[in-house]
Amino acid sequence: MSQGMLSVIAQIRAKAGREEKLQQELLSLVGPSRAEEGCIKFDLHRAAEDRALFFFYENWKSRGDLDKHLELPHIKAFLSQTDELLAEPIQATFWTRISQE
């Protein structure tokens, strides 16, 4: 994979009845993640017609910056709650931009 900017789309589905708790936990990741070195964008979205479905749209300067992000305490603390909060594993895809700005 290229060492350039990396985009991530991470889809996250809440267990029934855990939607608001998941939203709270996901929102708590935004500020610390945006403050990380290498983070260009870290935005949380919620589906308009499926209130259990969330996704992060992230841009990182490099894969190395993303790898460091995944090892930080706030991310590990969230991941330790996935059995309680998530209906299915997080589905993440990785992207590199091919169009010009």
C-alpha positions in Angstrom: 0.0 0.0 0.0 1.2 3.5 -0.8 2.8 5.6 2.0 0.6 8.6 1.0 -2.7 9.7 2.4 -5.0 6.9 3.4 -8.8 7.2 3.7 -10.8 4.8 5.9 -14.6 4.1 5.9 -15.5 2.2 9.0 -19.1 0.9 9.3 -20.4 0.2 12.7 -23.8 -1.4 13.7 -25.2 -1.1 17.2 -26.9 -4.0 19.0 -30.6 -3.4 19.4 -31.2 -1.1 22.3 -27.6 0.0 22.4 -27.8 2.7 19.7 -27.6 5.8 22.0 -24.8 4.3 24.1 -22.8 3.5 21.0 -23.3 7.0 19.6 -22.0 8.4 22.9 -19.0 6.2 22.8 -18.2 6.9 19.2 -18.6 10.7 19.7 -16.1 10.5 22.5 -13.5 9.2 20.0 -13.8 12.2 17.7 -11.9 14.9 19.7 -8.9 12.8 20.7 -8.6 11.3 17.3 -8.7 14.7 15.5 -5.9 15.9 17.8 -3.6 13.0 16.8 -0.6 13.7 14.7 -1.3 12.5 11.2 -5.1 12.9 11.4 -6.5 15.0 8.5 -10.2 14.2 9.0 -12.2 12.1 11.5 -15.9 12.5 11.0 -18.7 10.4 12.5 -22.0 9.9 10.6 -25.3 8.2 11.4 -27.6 6.7 8.8 -30.7 8.8 8.3 -33.0 5.8 7.9 -31.2 3.2 10.1 -30.5 4.6 13.5 -28.3 1.6 14.4 -25.8 2.2 11.6 -22.9 4.6 12.0 -19.7 5.2 10.0 -16.5 7.0 10.4 -14.9 8.8 7.4 -11.2 9.3 8.2 -8.2 10.7 6.3 -4.7 9.9 7.6 -1.4 11.3 6.3 -0.1 7.7 6.1 -0.9 4.1 7.0 1.7 4.5 9.8 -0.4 7.3 11.3 -3.5 5.1 11.2 -1.6 2.2 12.8 -0.5 4.4 15.7 -4.1 5.6 16.1 -5.3 2.1 16.5 -2.9 1.5 19.4 -3.9 4.5 21.5 -5.7 4.1 24.8 -9.0 5.8 23.7 -9.3 3.4 20.7 -8.3 0.3 22.7 -10.9 1.3 25.4 -13.6 1.5 22.8 -12.6 -1.8 21.2 -12.9 -3.5 24.6 -16.6 -2.7 24.6 -17.5 -4.1 21.1 -19.1 -7.3 22.4 -21.5 -5.2 24.5 -22.3 -2.6 21.9 -21.9 -4.0 18.4 -24.3 -6.3 16.5 -21.5 -7.3 14.1 -17.8 -6.7 13.6 -16.6 -3.3 12.4 -16.4 -3.3 8.6 -13.5 -1.1 7.6 -12.3 -0.4 4.0 -9.1 1.5 3.1 -8.9 3.9 0.2 -6.4 6.0 -1.7 -7.6 9.0 -3.7 -7.0 8.8 -7.4 -8.6 12.1 -8.6 -6.9 15.5 -8.4 -8.2 18.2 -6.0 
